[in-house]
Amino acid sequence: MTTSHDDSPLVSVAGLREALASARPPVLLDVRWQLGGPPGIEDYAAGHLPGAGFVALDTDLAAPAGPPGRGGRHPLPDPEELGAALRRLGVRADRPVVVYDGATSLAAARAWWLLRWAGHPDVRVLDGGFAAWQAAGLPVTTEVETPEPGDFKPVPGQLPTVDGDGAAALARTGLLLDARAGERYRGETEPIDPRAGHVPGALSAPTTENVGPDGRFRPAAELAERFRALGAAERETAVYCGSGVTAAHQILALAVAGLPAALYPGSWSEWSSDESRPVAVTGQPG
């Protein structure tokens, strides 16, 4: 598949158009979702890429929210249930997959990460999402196709994760990045989770800085410069956010830059609901 650059986890609109016309077209997954926004299925029903199937982030790409201190708001899904949902959408182990959302790839990155974590070998994110496809004047449809069932069976654990203890350890000895907005990191506001602030020792690195105004990712060299300045090239790195969704976007941006990182799936929603966990409300440490 033609990507934005060699070995990139992204695919451009032009690259996707070429791939769809090939003898081995990718399976398309629409993952439009916004925290607190209307259900993405409404956007999908109003128009989507031809042949794309809809994935519900809250139910297909996450298990039900865990109890306080365990799992957070978007725990990783049960592998069997994830596999059943993906097979229903036609996902096969031997066929590429392209995921997209509205524009910024915040939701699509969760699907990308989960498919890679589950062992799928060829997954890309459409850079700029549905907005970029529309801006190129390419066709959309309201028709919903029923694909031939796929055969993909998840083998979880193919991408690294850390739990709360692992995140705390990396905040001391490696690099723990907080992907939320700066004001949430600093503890100035907390609209969702039980306590404001951040994991002590974590560094602020908002995901909004990964993309430009059009929702497309910044060039790989710029992303590499950003993350190297934070120390990602020298230290073992993990990322958290509110509930493990935007943190996947950070890991995707790191992958574009050629840098590995682990995900803390429970993220701040898990950490802040555990009263035994300390909370910091200052700026960057040091």
C-alpha positions as CSV (number, residue, x, y, z in Angstrom):
1,M,0.0,0.0,0.0
2,T,1.3,3.5,-0.8
3,T,1.7,5.4,2.4
4,S,2.6,9.0,3.3
5,H,6.2,7.9,3.5
6,D,8.0,4.6,3.6
7,D,7.0,2.3,6.5
8,S,4.6,4.9,7.8
9,P,1.4,3.8,9.7
10,L,-0.4,6.5,7.7
11,V,-1.9,6.4,4.2
12,S,-2.6,9.5,2.2
13,V,-5.9,10.0,0.3
14,A,-4.0,9.4,-3.0
15,G,-2.4,6.3,-1.5
16,L,-5.8,4.9,-0.3
17,R,-7.4,5.7,-3.7
18,E,-4.7,3.7,-5.4
19,A,-4.9,0.8,-2.9
20,L,-8.7,0.6,-3.3
21,A,-8.2,0.2,-7.1
22,S,-5.7,-2.6,-6.6
23,A,-6.1,-6.4,-6.8
24,R,-5.9,-6.5,-3.0
25,P,-7.9,-3.5,-1.7
26,P,-8.0,-2.8,2.1
27,V,-10.9,-3.3,4.4
28,L,-12.2,0.2,5.4
29,L,-13.3,0.9,8.9
30,D,-15.1,4.2,9.9
31,V,-14.3,5.1,13.5
32,R,-15.9,8.5,13.8
33,W,-16.4,9.3,17.5
34,Q,-16.0,12.3,19.8
35,L,-15.9,12.3,23.6
36,G,-19.2,13.6,24.7
37,G,-20.4,14.1,21.2
38,P,-23.2,12.6,19.2
39,P,-22.8,8.9,18.3
40,G,-20.5,8.4,15.3
41,I,-23.0,6.2,13.6
42,E,-25.0,9.3,12.8
43,D,-22.1,10.7,10.8
44,Y,-21.6,7.4,9.1
45,A,-25.2,7.2,8.1
46,A,-25.0,10.7,6.6
47,G,-22.1,9.7,4.4
48,H,-19.0,7.5,4.4
49,L,-16.3,6.1,2.2
50,P,-17.7,3.5,-0.2
51,G,-17.4,0.0,1.3
52,A,-16.5,1.2,4.8
53,G,-18.0,-0.5,7.8
54,F,-18.8,1.4,11.0
55,V,-16.9,0.6,14.3
56,A,-18.4,1.9,17.6
57,L,-15.5,3.0,19.8
58,D,-17.4,2.8,23.0
59,T,-18.6,-0.8,22.5
60,D,-16.5,-2.5,19.8
61,L,-13.1,-1.0,20.7
62,A,-13.5,-0.9,24.5
63,A,-15.0,-3.0,27.3
64,P,-17.5,-1.5,29.8
65,A,-15.9,1.0,32.2
66,G,-14.2,-0.6,35.1
67,P,-14.8,0.0,38.9
68,P,-12.8,2.8,40.5
69,G,-9.1,2.2,40.3
70,R,-9.5,-0.6,37.8
71,G,-9.6,-0.3,34.0
72,G,-10.7,3.2,33.5
73,R,-13.4,4.6,31.2
74,H,-12.3,2.6,28.1
75,P,-10.7,-0.7,29.2
76,L,-9.2,-2.8,26.4
77,P,-11.9,-5.0,24.9
78,D,-12.2,-8.7,25.4
79,P,-10.2,-10.2,22.5
80,E,-12.9,-12.7,21.6
81,E,-15.5,-9.9,21.4
82,L,-13.1,-7.6,19.5
83,G,-12.4,-10.5,17.0
84,A,-16.1,-11.1,16.5
85,A,-16.8,-7.4,15.7
86,L,-13.8,-7.2,13.3
87,R,-14.8,-10.4,11.5
88,R,-18.3,-9.2,11.1
89,L,-16.8,-6.2,9.3
90,G,-14.8,-8.4,7.0
91,V,-11.4,-8.0,8.6
92,R,-9.1,-10.7,7.4
93,A,-5.6,-11.6,8.5
94,D,-4.2,-11.5,5.0
95,R,-5.8,-8.3,3.8
96,P,-4.8,-4.7,4.7
97,V,-7.0,-2.5,6.9
98,V,-7.4,1.3,6.7
99,V,-9.2,3.1,9.5
100,Y,-10.4,6.7,9.5
101,D,-12.4,9.2,11.5
102,G,-13.6,12.7,10.9
103,A,-10.3,14.5,10.5
104,T,-7.8,14.4,13.3
105,S,-7.3,10.6,13.7
106,L,-7.9,10.7,17.4
107,A,-10.5,7.9,17.3
108,A,-8.9,6.1,14.3
109,A,-5.7,5.8,16.2
110,R,-7.5,3.7,18.9
111,A,-8.6,1.3,16.2
112,W,-5.1,1.3,14.6
113,W,-3.5,0.6,18.0
114,L,-6.0,-2.2,19.0
115,L,-5.6,-4.0,15.6
116,R,-1.8,-3.9,15.9
117,W,-2.0,-5.0,19.6
118,A,-4.2,-7.8,18.5
119,G,-1.7,-8.9,15.9
120,H,-3.0,-7.6,12.6
121,P,0.1,-7.1,10.4
122,D,-1.1,-4.4,8.0
123,V,-3.1,-1.5,9.4
124,R,-3.0,2.2,8.3
125,V,-4.7,5.4,9.3
126,L,-6.1,7.7,6.6
127,D,-4.2,10.9,7.2
128,G,-6.8,13.7,7.5
129,G,-9.7,11.3,7.7
130,F,-13.1,11.7,6.1
131,A,-12.5,15.5,5.8
132,A,-9.4,15.0,3.6
133,W,-11.3,12.4,1.4
134,Q,-14.1,14.9,0.9
135,A,-11.7,17.8,0.3
136,A,-10.2,15.8,-2.6
137,G,-13.6,15.5,-4.2
138,L,-13.8,11.8,-3.9
139,P,-17.1,9.9,-3.7
140,V,-19.0,9.2,-0.5
141,T,-22.1,7.1,0.0
142,T,-24.9,6.4,2.4
143,E,-25.2,2.7,1.2
144,V,-24.3,0.1,3.8
145,E,-22.8,-3.1,2.4
146,T,-22.7,-6.4,4.1
147,P,-19.2,-7.7,3.7
148,E,-18.2,-11.3,3.5
149,P,-17.2,-12.4,7.1
150,G,-13.5,-12.1,7.8
151,D,-11.2,-14.6,9.5
152,F,-9.1,-12.4,11.8
153,K,-8.5,-13.8,15.2
154,P,-6.8,-11.5,17.7
155,V,-3.6,-12.6,19.4
156,P,-3.4,-9.8,22.1
157,G,-0.2,-8.4,23.4
158,Q,1.6,-7.6,20.2
159,L,2.1,-4.0,21.3
160,P,3.4,-3.0,24.7
161,T,1.3,-1.8,27.6
162,V,1.9,-0.7,31.2
163,D,-0.4,-0.7,34.2
164,G,-0.5,1.9,36.9
165,D,2.6,0.6,38.7
166,G,4.5,0.5,35.4
167,A,3.5,4.0,34.5
168,A,4.6,5.2,37.9
169,A,8.0,3.5,37.5
170,L,8.5,5.0,34.0
171,A,7.7,8.4,35.4
172,R,10.7,8.0,37.6
173,T,13.2,6.0,35.5
174,G,12.0,6.5,31.9
175,L,9.6,8.8,30.2
176,L,5.8,9.0,30.8
177,L,4.0,11.4,28.5
178,D,0.6,12.9,29.3
179,A,-1.3,13.3,26.0
180,R,-4.2,15.4,27.5
181,A,-4.6,19.2,27.1
182,G,-2.2,21.2,29.1
183,E,-4.8,22.7,31.4
184,R,-5.9,19.2,32.5
185,Y,-2.2,18.1,33.0
186,R,-1.7,21.2,35.2
187,G,-4.8,20.5,37.2
188,E,-6.5,23.8,36.2
189,T,-9.6,21.9,35.1
190,E,-10.9,18.3,35.1
191,P,-14.2,17.9,33.3
192,I,-14.5,14.2,33.4
193,D,-12.4,12.3,35.9
194,P,-12.5,12.2,39.8
195,R,-9.3,14.3,40.5
196,A,-7.4,17.0,38.6
197,G,-3.7,16.9,37.9
198,H,-1.3,14.4,36.5
199,V,0.9,11.3,37.4
200,P,3.9,12.7,39.3
201,G,6.9,12.8,37.1
202,A,4.9,12.7,33.8
203,L,5.6,15.3,31.1
204,S,2.9,17.2,29.2
205,A,2.7,16.5,25.5
206,P,-0.8,17.3,24.2
207,T,-1.9,15.4,21.1
208,T,-3.2,18.6,19.5
209,E,0.5,19.3,18.7
210,N,0.7,16.2,16.6
211,V,-1.4,17.6,13.8
212,G,-1.8,20.7,11.7
213,P,-5.0,22.8,11.3
214,D,-6.3,20.4,8.6
215,G,-6.1,17.4,10.9
216,R,-3.2,15.8,9.1
217,F,-0.1,14.7,11.0
218,R,2.9,17.0,11.0
219,P,5.8,15.7,9.0
220,A,7.8,12.8,10.5
221,A,10.9,14.9,11.0
222,E,8.9,17.6,13.0
223,L,7.3,14.9,15.1
224,A,10.7,13.3,15.7
225,E,12.2,16.6,16.8
226,R,9.2,17.2,19.1
227,F,9.5,13.8,20.9
228,R,13.3,13.7,20.9
229,A,13.2,17.1,22.7
230,L,11.1,15.3,25.4
231,G,13.6,12.5,25.6
232,A,11.7,9.8,23.8
233,A,14.7,8.6,21.8
234,E,16.9,8.0,24.9
235,R,14.4,6.5,27.4
236,E,11.8,3.8,27.6
237,T,8.5,5.6,26.9
238,A,4.9,5.2,27.8
239,V,1.8,7.4,27.2
240,Y,-1.4,8.0,29.0
241,C,-4.4,10.3,28.5
242,G,-7.9,10.4,30.0
243,S,-9.0,6.9,29.1
244,G,-6.5,5.4,26.6
245,V,-8.0,6.8,23.4
246,T,-5.9,10.0,22.7
247,A,-2.8,8.2,24.1
248,A,-3.1,5.9,21.1
249,H,-2.9,9.0,18.9
250,Q,0.3,9.9,20.6
251,I,1.7,6.4,20.1
252,L,0.7,6.7,16.4
253,A,2.5,10.0,16.1
254,L,5.6,8.5,17.8
255,A,5.4,5.6,15.3
256,V,5.3,8.1,12.4
257,A,8.5,9.6,14.0
258,G,10.0,6.1,14.2
259,L,9.9,5.9,18.0
260,P,8.3,3.1,20.1
261,A,6.1,3.6,23.1
262,A,3.8,1.6,25.4
263,L,0.2,2.5,26.2
264,Y,-1.2,2.8,29.7
265,P,-4.8,1.7,28.9
266,G,-6.4,2.7,32.2
267,S,-4.8,6.2,31.9
268,W,-5.9,9.1,34.1
269,S,-9.5,7.8,34.5
270,E,-8.0,4.7,36.3
271,W,-5.2,6.5,38.2
272,S,-7.4,9.4,39.5
273,S,-10.1,7.1,40.8
274,D,-7.6,5.2,43.0
275,E,-7.2,7.3,46.1
276,S,-3.9,5.5,46.9
277,R,-2.3,7.0,43.8
278,P,-0.6,10.4,44.3
279,V,-1.5,13.4,42.1
280,A,0.7,16.3,41.0
281,V,-0.7,19.7,40.0
282,T,2.4,21.6,39.1
283,G,4.0,22.2,35.7
284,Q,6.7,20.1,34.0
285,P,9.1,18.5,36.6
286,G,12.5,20.0,36.8
